């Protein structure tokens, strides 16, 4: 792989990581919003049955966002590993010359 290709790959990795960070921020904000609504007990003056349904739904969203956050962390780790491998490949090409 040529130096130009490695440079492009590293650039793509950085852009991908930045996008993943943006997604992570959205997840954290959304999850915090759901948790705050649930902790404050805000059920919009609903009946007990509706309040239980709203609470269950919020908790489902919180759980899904937690899982999504974990998967995103794994994806960011893979992105970092890819970048590390590209840097190592680039360094080994430079030292062999």
N, C-alpha and C positions, 0 to 999 in steps of 0.2 A: 504494500500500500504506500503510495507516494505521500510526501510531506503535505502537499496541497489537499489530498483527500483526508488526511488525518486532521488537518486544520479545520476543514469543513465539518468533519465528524464531531470534533470538540465544540465547534460553534453550535451545531444542532443539539448536542447534549446540554449546553448551557441554556439554550432557548427552551428546550423541553423541561429542564429543571425549573426555570422561571415560571413556566405555565403550571407545573405541578405545585409550586409554591402558591400561586394565585388560587388554584383550586382548593388547596389546603386551608387558606385563609377564609374562603367562602364556607367551607365545611365547619370550621371553628366558629364562625359568626352565627351560622344557622343553628348549630348544636347549642351554643350558649343561649340563643334566643329561646329555643324550645325548653331548655332546662330552667331558664328564668321564669318563663310562663308557668311551667309545672310547679316550681318551688313556691311561686307567689300564689298558686291556687287560683289563677285567673280562668274562670270557666264561663264568663260572659253571662252571669246570672241565669244559668241553665238549671234544669231539674237535675236531681241526683243521677238518674240514668244517663242523661246526656253528659254530665260531668265525668262519669266513669268512662264513657266512650271516648271523650276528648282526652282524658288522662292516658288511657290505653294507647290511643293513637299517637300522642306525643311521645310516650315511652318507646313505642315502635320506631318512630322517627329517630329518636336519640340513639337507639341501638343500631339502626341502619347507618347512621352517620358515624358512629364509633367504628363499625366494621369498615366502612368506606375510608375512614381516616387511617386505619391499620393497613389496608391495601395500598393506599397512597404512599404511606411511609415505605412499604416494601418496594413500590415502583421507584421512588426516589433513591432508595439504596441501590437498586439495579442500575439506574441511570448513573449514579456515582461510580459503580463498578465498571461500567462501560467506559466512562471517561478515564478512569484510572488505567484501564487496559490500553486505551488509545494513547495515553501519555507514555506508558511503558514501551509500547511499540515504537512510538516516535523517538523516545530516548535511545532505544536499542539500535534504531536506524542511524541516528546521529553518531553514536559511539563506534559503529562498525565502519565508519568512513575515515 
